[in-house]
Amino acid sequence: MSVVVVAAPQAAFEVASMKVNPNLGPVGDMPKNADPSPGRFRVTDVPLRYILEWAYDLKDYQVVGPDWIIADDRFDIIAKADGPATEEQMRPMLQALLIDKLQMKVHRETRDLPVYVLERGKGTVLVKDAPADETQTIANENGRVAFHNFPLSRLTFLLTRRMDRPVIDLTGLNGTYDYSLDLTGLGFNGNPPADPTAPSVFTTIQEDMGLKLEARKHPVEVLVIYHAEKVPKP
């Protein structure tokens, strides 16, 4: 296992506030910046894990820390850079804010984790390049889930949410595509599907997409939070 110490970023927001939100509303399924204005960042009633995912550009299974960061404690953050800034430019600013406000200490590690690996099969890959002007949609078409103008990361995100371990894309297919597959045989969180006679997701990924899904251990870089205060520093 390799360990990399994460240095505090030098970039910082011009003005920012972070406070505890006691409301504990429903938890969403992915981190988002709620303010689309360049150079501004805002989240409301969000667990720390989701904020960390946005700040460090990680998947949820790449964030390791105390249980309370998952859902039990929520935060509001409103921040503004000193001028227009992209999301990529604001990520280190948010990292610096979290390190300061929560006295957070983190490092990166590479761990061998149990995952499902999505790879190319032996035959033809059955995904099509999406037209550049096509609208991104996910729809149920004749009992199949159809993805239009999406990268394969959208499928691996969906599978990770519904299966009992993360799904990692090793296909090397880095564009945006049109693809569809039968997911009626896929339960949630490793549980049996509603229709036990439906084909498994391992079968449909091979038959419908020309890919294969295989269980194994794989090196995954994770961010380890080994200290964070629950109440932000004023």
C-alpha positions as CSV (number, residue, x, y, z in Angstrom):
1,M,0.0,0.0,0.0
2,S,1.4,3.4,-1.0
3,V,0.7,6.5,0.9
4,V,0.9,10.1,-0.4
5,V,0.7,13.1,1.9
6,V,-1.7,15.7,0.5
7,A,-0.4,19.2,0.9
8,A,-2.8,22.1,1.6
9,P,-3.6,23.9,-1.7
10,Q,-2.5,27.6,-2.0
11,A,-5.5,28.7,-3.9
12,A,-8.3,30.2,-1.8
13,F,-11.8,31.7,-2.2
14,E,-12.0,35.5,-1.8
15,V,-14.9,35.1,0.7
16,A,-16.5,31.9,2.0
17,S,-18.8,30.7,4.8
18,M,-19.3,27.1,6.0
19,K,-21.8,26.1,8.7
20,V,-23.7,23.1,10.0
21,N,-27.2,22.5,8.6
22,P,-29.3,20.7,11.2
23,N,-32.3,20.0,8.9
24,L,-31.1,16.6,7.6
25,G,-33.1,16.5,4.4
26,P,-32.9,13.7,1.8
27,V,-29.4,12.9,0.6
28,G,-28.9,13.1,-3.1
29,D,-26.8,10.6,-5.1
30,M,-24.0,12.8,-6.4
31,P,-22.2,16.0,-5.4
32,K,-23.1,19.2,-7.3
33,N,-22.3,22.8,-7.3
34,A,-25.7,24.5,-7.0
35,D,-24.4,27.9,-8.3
36,P,-23.7,27.9,-12.0
37,S,-22.1,31.4,-12.0
38,P,-18.3,31.3,-12.8
39,G,-16.3,31.6,-9.7
40,R,-19.1,30.8,-7.3
41,F,-19.7,27.6,-5.3
42,R,-22.8,26.7,-3.2
43,V,-24.1,23.5,-1.5
44,T,-26.9,23.2,1.0
45,D,-27.6,20.4,3.5
46,V,-24.8,18.2,2.0
47,P,-22.8,15.4,3.8
48,L,-19.0,16.0,4.0
49,R,-18.3,12.9,1.8
50,Y,-20.2,14.5,-1.1
51,I,-18.3,17.8,-0.7
52,L,-15.1,15.9,-0.6
53,E,-16.0,14.1,-3.8
54,W,-16.5,17.4,-5.6
55,A,-13.4,19.0,-4.1
56,Y,-11.1,16.2,-5.0
57,D,-13.0,15.0,-8.1
58,L,-13.5,11.5,-6.7
59,K,-16.1,8.7,-6.7
60,D,-17.9,7.9,-3.4
61,Y,-16.0,4.7,-3.0
62,Q,-12.7,6.6,-3.1
63,V,-13.4,8.6,0.1
64,V,-12.5,6.8,3.3
65,G,-13.2,8.3,6.7
66,P,-15.3,8.2,9.9
67,D,-18.9,7.1,9.5
68,W,-20.4,10.5,10.2
69,I,-19.1,12.0,7.0
70,I,-21.5,9.8,5.0
71,A,-24.9,11.2,6.0
72,D,-25.2,12.1,9.7
73,D,-23.7,15.6,9.6
74,R,-24.6,18.2,6.9
75,F,-23.1,21.5,5.9
76,D,-23.9,24.6,3.9
77,I,-21.2,26.3,2.0
78,I,-21.3,29.6,0.1
79,A,-18.1,30.8,-1.5
80,K,-16.9,33.2,-4.2
81,A,-13.5,33.4,-5.9
82,D,-11.9,36.8,-6.6
83,G,-13.1,36.6,-10.3
84,P,-14.5,34.2,-12.8
85,A,-13.2,30.7,-12.2
86,T,-14.0,27.2,-13.6
87,E,-15.0,24.3,-11.5
88,E,-11.5,22.8,-12.0
89,Q,-10.0,26.0,-10.7
90,M,-12.4,26.0,-7.7
91,R,-11.7,22.5,-6.6
92,P,-8.4,23.3,-4.8
93,M,-10.1,26.4,-3.3
94,L,-12.7,24.1,-1.8
95,Q,-10.0,21.8,-0.5
96,A,-8.2,24.6,1.2
97,L,-11.5,25.8,2.7
98,L,-12.3,22.3,4.2
99,I,-8.7,21.9,5.5
100,D,-9.0,25.3,7.3
101,K,-12.6,25.2,8.5
102,L,-12.6,21.6,9.7
103,Q,-8.9,21.3,10.6
104,M,-9.0,18.4,8.2
105,K,-6.1,16.1,7.8
106,V,-6.0,13.7,4.7
107,H,-3.7,11.6,2.7
108,R,-4.0,9.5,-0.5
109,E,-3.5,5.7,-0.5
110,T,-3.7,3.1,-3.2
111,R,-5.6,0.0,-2.0
112,D,-6.5,-3.3,-3.6
113,L,-10.3,-3.2,-3.4
114,P,-12.9,-5.8,-4.5
115,V,-14.5,-4.3,-7.6
116,Y,-16.2,-5.3,-10.8
117,V,-14.1,-4.4,-13.9
118,L,-15.8,-3.5,-17.2
119,E,-13.7,-4.6,-20.1
120,R,-14.0,-5.2,-23.8
121,G,-15.2,-8.7,-24.8
122,K,-13.8,-11.0,-27.4
123,G,-16.3,-9.9,-30.1
124,T,-17.4,-6.6,-31.6
125,V,-18.1,-3.7,-29.2
126,L,-21.8,-2.8,-29.6
127,V,-21.8,0.8,-28.7
128,K,-22.1,3.6,-31.3
129,D,-20.5,7.0,-31.4
130,A,-23.1,9.6,-30.4
131,P,-23.8,12.5,-32.8
132,A,-22.2,15.7,-31.5
133,D,-25.5,17.5,-31.3
134,E,-27.5,14.7,-29.7
135,T,-29.3,15.5,-26.4
136,Q,-28.2,13.4,-23.4
137,T,-31.1,11.2,-22.3
138,I,-31.6,7.9,-20.4
139,A,-34.9,6.2,-21.3
140,N,-36.7,2.9,-21.1
141,E,-37.0,1.6,-24.7
142,N,-38.7,-1.8,-25.2
143,G,-37.7,-3.0,-21.7
144,R,-34.1,-1.9,-22.1
145,V,-32.3,1.1,-20.6
146,A,-31.0,3.3,-23.4
147,F,-28.2,5.8,-22.9
148,H,-27.9,8.5,-25.5
149,N,-24.8,10.6,-25.8
150,F,-23.2,9.4,-22.6
151,P,-19.8,8.1,-21.7
152,L,-19.5,4.6,-20.2
153,S,-18.8,6.3,-16.9
154,R,-22.6,7.0,-16.7
155,L,-23.2,3.2,-16.8
156,T,-20.5,2.4,-14.3
157,F,-22.0,5.0,-12.0
158,L,-25.4,3.4,-12.2
159,L,-24.0,-0.1,-11.7
160,T,-21.9,1.0,-8.7
161,R,-25.0,2.4,-7.1
162,R,-27.0,-0.8,-7.6
163,M,-24.4,-3.5,-7.1
164,D,-22.4,-4.7,-4.1
165,R,-19.1,-3.3,-5.1
166,P,-17.7,-0.5,-7.3
167,V,-17.6,-0.9,-11.1
168,I,-14.5,0.4,-12.8
169,D,-14.3,1.1,-16.6
170,L,-11.2,-0.4,-18.2
171,T,-12.5,-0.6,-21.7
172,G,-10.4,2.4,-23.0
173,L,-13.6,3.7,-24.7
174,N,-13.3,7.4,-23.7
175,G,-15.9,9.1,-26.0
176,T,-19.7,9.6,-25.7
177,Y,-21.9,6.9,-27.1
178,D,-25.4,5.5,-27.7
179,Y,-25.9,2.1,-26.0
180,S,-28.6,0.1,-24.4
181,L,-29.0,-3.0,-22.3
182,D,-31.5,-5.1,-20.3
183,L,-31.2,-4.3,-16.6
184,T,-34.3,-6.1,-15.4
185,G,-32.1,-8.8,-13.9
186,L,-30.2,-6.3,-11.7
187,G,-31.3,-5.8,-8.1
188,F,-30.1,-3.1,-5.7
189,N,-27.0,-3.2,-3.5
190,G,-26.4,-6.9,-4.4
191,N,-30.0,-8.0,-3.6
192,P,-31.9,-10.3,-5.9
193,P,-33.9,-8.6,-8.8
194,A,-37.6,-8.2,-8.8
195,D,-37.8,-10.7,-11.7
196,P,-35.7,-13.7,-10.8
197,T,-36.0,-15.2,-14.3
198,A,-34.5,-12.1,-16.0
199,P,-31.0,-12.5,-17.4
200,S,-28.1,-11.3,-15.2
201,V,-26.4,-8.0,-15.8
202,F,-23.2,-10.0,-16.5
203,T,-25.0,-11.7,-19.4
204,T,-26.7,-8.6,-20.8
205,I,-23.5,-6.5,-20.8
206,Q,-21.9,-9.2,-22.9
207,E,-24.8,-9.8,-25.3
208,D,-26.1,-6.2,-25.6
209,M,-22.8,-4.3,-25.5
210,G,-20.1,-6.7,-26.5
211,L,-18.3,-6.0,-23.1
212,K,-17.7,-8.1,-20.0
213,L,-18.1,-7.5,-16.3
214,E,-15.7,-9.4,-14.1
215,A,-15.2,-9.5,-10.3
216,R,-11.7,-9.1,-9.1
217,K,-9.4,-7.0,-6.8
218,H,-8.0,-3.9,-8.4
219,P,-5.8,-1.0,-7.2
220,V,-7.9,2.1,-6.4
221,E,-6.6,5.4,-5.2
222,V,-8.5,6.6,-2.2
223,L,-8.5,9.7,-0.1
224,V,-8.3,8.9,3.6
225,I,-9.7,11.5,6.1
226,Y,-8.0,10.7,9.4
227,H,-9.2,13.9,11.2
228,A,-12.0,16.4,10.7
229,E,-13.9,18.5,13.1
230,K,-17.7,18.3,13.0
231,V,-18.2,22.0,13.6
232,P,-16.5,24.4,11.2
233,K,-14.2,27.0,12.6
234,P,-15.8,30.5,12.6
